[in-house]
């Protein structure tokens, strides 16, 4: 049985309502925990998205600290690190453009993506309207939460 702790869940998705809902019972398997997590996180309200984003640094920046969320963030972004100064400058410019357009930090599930893929995604998503972009951010938050749940509670069989 998996008995998720609220503190662990908040490192996966920093949304109090979601963490309380998911932590309300034990789960016989990781798959059941994942199902409950997705269900509790669908939908995420605009306020909950903002709550969750408070825990995420900009893509290309490192979150300071040694708490679980900071460690997850550093690990997830490390794969997309690049020594390409021009690419880093392009990402910084796109982050600024995104923040200007949407008023929040750009969020993407960075794990398993190259810096070039992330740049392509931010360019694509800058074309979204607010409703479409909120839906994409919520989807990315759920994807990140699932990766972190797997890391915290074990890989699915």
GUMIVO-933812 format. One line per field, with one value per residue (C-alpha): residue in three letters; x, y, z; residue number from 1. Coordinates in steps of 0.05 Angstrom, whole numbers. Layout:
type <- c(ALA  ...)
px <- c(X  ...)
py <- c(Y  ...)
pz <- c(Z  ...)
seq <- c(NUM  ...)
***
This chain:
type <- c(UNK  UNK  UNK  UNK  UNK  UNK  UNK  UNK  UNK  UNK  UNK  UNK  UNK  UNK  UNK  UNK  UNK  UNK  UNK  UNK  UNK  UNK  UNK  UNK  UNK  UNK  UNK  UNK  UNK  UNK  UNK  UNK  UNK  UNK  UNK  UNK  UNK  UNK  UNK  UNK  UNK  UNK  UNK  UNK  UNK  UNK  UNK  UNK  UNK  UNK  UNK  UNK  UNK  UNK  UNK  UNK  UNK  UNK  UNK  UNK  UNK  UNK  UNK  UNK  UNK  UNK  UNK  UNK  UNK  UNK  UNK  UNK  UNK  UNK  UNK  UNK  UNK  UNK  UNK  UNK  UNK  UNK  UNK  UNK  UNK  UNK  UNK  UNK  UNK  UNK  UNK  UNK  UNK  UNK  UNK  UNK  UNK  UNK  UNK  UNK  UNK  UNK  UNK  UNK  UNK  UNK  UNK  UNK  UNK  UNK  UNK  UNK  UNK  UNK  UNK  UNK  UNK  UNK  UNK  UNK  UNK  UNK  UNK  UNK  UNK  UNK  UNK  UNK  UNK  UNK  UNK  UNK  UNK  UNK  UNK  UNK  UNK  UNK  UNK  UNK  UNK  UNK  UNK  UNK  UNK  UNK  UNK  UNK  UNK  UNK  UNK  UNK  UNK  UNK  UNK  UNK  UNK)
px <- c(0  23  5  25  45  19  90  115  55  66  137  104  50  47  -29  -58  -127  -95  -46  -101  -146  -92  -66  -135  -127  -77  -69  -57  -9  28  -21  -79  -42  -28  -101  -123  -70  -93  -166  -154  -113  -165  -182  -134  -164  -125  -111  -84  -40  -11  -2  36  79  105  149  178  239  246  270  346  350  365  321  361  353  355  282  250  220  287  322  268  273  349  347  292  327  397  384  367  428  470  536  511  511  468  416  417  407  349  317  324  293  235  224  219  171  128  125  107  52  22  44  74  136  139  130  146  162  237  256  276  276  335  345  328  262  245  260  215  159  162  161  100  64  74  22  -31  -87  -96  -147  -105  -42  -74  -95  -24  6  -43  -25  49  39  2  58  111  71  67  142  154  104  140  207  179  137  172  168  104  110)
py <- c(0  70  122  189  245  315  344  295  310  385  374  339  392  452  456  449  424  371  347  341  303  254  245  228  153  96  65  -8  9  66  61  75  133  162  155  191  245  259  258  307  352  355  410  457  526  588  603  533  540  604  569  512  558  593  531  529  570  595  544  551  576  533  534  543  502  429  413  358  407  442  375  352  418  415  342  355  415  384  342  404  443  469  504  541  614  635  583  605  677  656  619  679  724  676  669  745  747  693  728  793  760  715  746  682  638  590  518  455  384  392  320  284  346  381  456  461  425  471  532  505  493  562  592  551  566  640  635  607  648  652  594  547  565  554  485  470  494  451  391  403  410  343  310  337  314  243  240  264  215  158  182  188  125  78  60  29  -45)
pz <- c(0  -16  36  5  51  39  42  -10  -55  -50  -78  -137  -149  -104  -100  -30  -52  -97  -44  9  -39  -60  11  38  29  15  -54  -70  -127  -161  -219  -172  -141  -210  -229  -166  -178  -249  -228  -171  -217  -272  -278  -244  -234  -258  -184  -173  -234  -205  -137  -171  -213  -150  -138  -209  -232  -303  -353  -355  -283  -222  -161  -97  -35  -16  -8  -51  -101  -112  -123  -172  -210  -216  -239  -290  -321  -320  -382  -423  -402  -459  -465  -527  -507  -566  -548  -475  -497  -542  -485  -438  -491  -501  -426  -422  -482  -451  -384  -418  -458  -404  -339  -311  -318  -377  -353  -390  -370  -383  -365  -429  -472  -504  -498  -573  -562  -505  -547  -602  -552  -522  -592  -610  -545  -552  -607  -560  -533  -457  -453  -495  -457  -389  -413  -435  -370  -330  -373  -363  -287  -286  -326  -280  -220  -248  -260  -189  -160  -195  -168  -98  -93  -142  -215  -242  -259)
seq <- c(1  2  3  4  5  6  7  8  9  10  11  12  13  14  15  16  17  18  19  20  21  22  23  24  25  26  27  28  29  30  31  32  33  34  35  36  37  38  39  40  41  42  43  44  45  46  47  48  49  50  51  52  53  54  55  56  57  58  59  60  61  62  63  64  65  66  67  68  69  70  71  72  73  74  75  76  77  78  79  80  81  82  83  84  85  86  87  88  89  90  91  92  93  94  95  96  97  98  99  100  101  102  103  104  105  106  107  108  109  110  111  112  113  114  115  116  117  118  119  120  121  122  123  124  125  126  127  128  129  130  131  132  133  134  135  136  137  138  139  140  141  142  143  144  145  146  147  148  149  150  151  152  153  154  155  156  157)
***
